Amino acid sequence: MTDADAFAAIALAAVACDGTLGREEAHALRRSLEYRTPYKNCTEQEMGSLFDRLLNTLRESGVNQLVGEALPALTAPQQETALALAVQLAHADRQVTPEESTFLQQLCERVSLPDGRAVVVMEAIMALHRDSLSS
């Protein structure tokens, strides 16, 4: 798996870990990748092919296997960004399911980051989504 495939795999796993891929999540996934290198240079056909491959792995092997194949292909800084993006995407539909929370906790434990760094990243992204002014 290339690093580009692996990064997209983590993002896909984040939106699909609850067993559904909602419209808002799919749009958020696409928007989150389309401006990043190397995806910004991909054609629609290339992006379609990438997600077809990843979805096939997801269907055949499940989220844990997809993540397990993806993480070793990413450097620590890439894993950190993939984690932040996963947290962002889990919040895309403004509702984090128990399955998504579990996925994010497990991803924090699996990434190769210095002690405590993954939790800090996750908490920072979650703070951005907190509706702190609601009553």
C-alpha positions as CSV (number, residue, x, y, z in Angstrom):
1,M,0.0,0.0,0.0
2,T,1.4,3.4,-0.9
3,D,1.4,6.3,1.5
4,A,-1.4,8.0,-0.6
5,D,-3.5,4.8,-0.5
6,A,-2.8,4.5,3.3
7,F,-3.8,8.0,4.1
8,A,-7.0,7.7,2.2
9,A,-7.6,4.3,3.8
10,I,-7.5,5.9,7.3
11,A,-9.9,8.6,6.2
12,L,-12.3,6.1,4.7
13,A,-12.1,3.9,7.8
14,A,-13.1,6.9,10.0
15,V,-16.3,7.5,8.0
16,A,-17.2,3.9,7.5
17,C,-16.4,2.5,11.0
18,D,-20.0,2.7,12.1
19,G,-21.2,0.6,9.2
20,T,-22.6,3.4,7.3
21,L,-21.2,6.0,4.9
22,G,-23.6,8.9,5.0
23,R,-23.9,11.6,2.4
24,E,-22.3,14.3,4.6
25,E,-19.5,12.0,5.5
26,A,-18.8,11.1,1.9
27,H,-18.7,14.7,0.9
28,A,-16.5,15.6,3.8
29,L,-14.1,12.8,2.9
30,R,-13.9,14.0,-0.7
31,R,-13.4,17.6,0.4
32,S,-10.7,16.7,2.9
33,L,-8.6,15.0,0.3
34,E,-9.2,17.0,-2.9
35,Y,-6.9,19.8,-2.0
36,R,-4.1,17.6,-0.6
37,T,-1.1,16.2,-2.5
38,P,-1.2,13.9,-4.3
39,Y,-5.0,13.7,-4.6
40,K,-5.3,17.2,-6.0
41,N,-3.6,16.0,-9.2
42,C,-5.8,12.9,-9.6
43,T,-8.5,12.6,-12.2
44,E,-12.1,11.5,-11.2
45,Q,-11.3,8.1,-12.6
46,E,-8.1,7.8,-10.5
47,M,-9.9,8.8,-7.3
48,G,-12.7,6.4,-8.2
49,S,-10.2,3.6,-8.7
50,L,-8.5,4.4,-5.4
51,F,-11.7,4.2,-3.4
52,D,-12.9,1.1,-5.3
53,R,-9.7,-0.7,-4.1
54,L,-10.0,0.6,-0.5
55,L,-13.7,-0.2,-0.3
56,N,-13.0,-3.7,-1.6
57,T,-10.4,-4.2,1.2
58,L,-12.9,-2.7,3.7
59,R,-15.7,-5.1,2.6
60,E,-13.4,-8.2,2.5
61,S,-11.3,-7.6,5.6
62,G,-13.0,-5.0,7.7
63,V,-12.0,-1.6,9.2
64,N,-9.3,-3.1,11.6
65,Q,-7.5,-4.8,8.8
66,L,-7.7,-1.8,6.5
67,V,-6.1,0.4,9.2
68,G,-3.6,-2.4,10.0
69,E,-2.4,-2.4,6.4
70,A,-2.4,1.4,6.2
71,L,-0.5,2.5,9.3
72,P,2.8,0.9,8.5
73,A,2.9,2.7,5.1
74,L,2.7,6.1,6.8
75,T,5.5,8.1,8.6
76,A,4.8,9.4,12.1
77,P,3.9,12.9,10.8
78,Q,1.6,11.4,8.2
79,Q,0.0,9.2,10.9
80,E,-0.6,12.3,13.0
81,T,-2.3,14.1,10.2
82,A,-4.3,11.0,9.3
83,L,-5.5,10.8,12.9
84,A,-6.5,14.5,13.0
85,L,-8.4,14.0,9.7
86,A,-10.1,10.9,11.1
87,V,-11.3,12.9,14.1
88,Q,-12.5,15.7,11.8
89,L,-14.3,13.3,9.6
90,A,-16.0,11.5,12.5
91,H,-17.5,14.8,13.4
92,A,-18.6,15.6,9.7
93,D,-22.2,14.7,10.3
94,R,-22.2,16.5,13.7
95,Q,-22.9,13.2,15.5
96,V,-20.2,10.9,16.8
97,T,-21.5,7.4,17.2
98,P,-20.2,5.0,19.9
99,E,-18.6,3.0,17.0
100,E,-16.8,6.1,15.8
101,S,-15.6,7.0,19.4
102,T,-14.3,3.4,19.8
103,F,-12.6,3.6,16.4
104,L,-10.9,6.9,17.3
105,Q,-9.7,5.6,20.7
106,Q,-8.3,2.5,19.0
107,L,-6.6,4.6,16.3
108,C,-5.0,6.7,19.0
109,E,-3.6,3.5,20.5
110,R,-2.3,2.2,17.2
111,V,-0.6,5.2,15.7
112,S,3.2,5.5,16.2
113,L,3.3,8.9,18.0
114,P,5.1,10.0,21.2
115,D,3.2,9.1,24.4
116,G,0.1,11.2,24.8
117,R,0.5,13.0,21.5
118,A,-2.4,11.1,19.8
119,V,-4.8,12.0,22.6
120,V,-3.8,15.7,22.4
121,V,-4.4,15.7,18.6
122,M,-7.8,14.1,19.1
123,E,-8.8,16.4,21.9
124,A,-7.8,19.5,19.9
125,I,-9.9,18.5,16.9
126,M,-12.8,17.6,19.2
127,A,-12.6,21.0,20.8
128,L,-13.0,22.6,17.4
129,H,-16.3,20.8,17.0
130,R,-17.6,21.4,20.6
131,D,-20.7,23.6,20.6
132,S,-19.5,25.4,23.7
133,L,-22.1,28.2,23.5
134,S,-25.1,26.0,23.4
135,S,-27.2,25.9,26.6
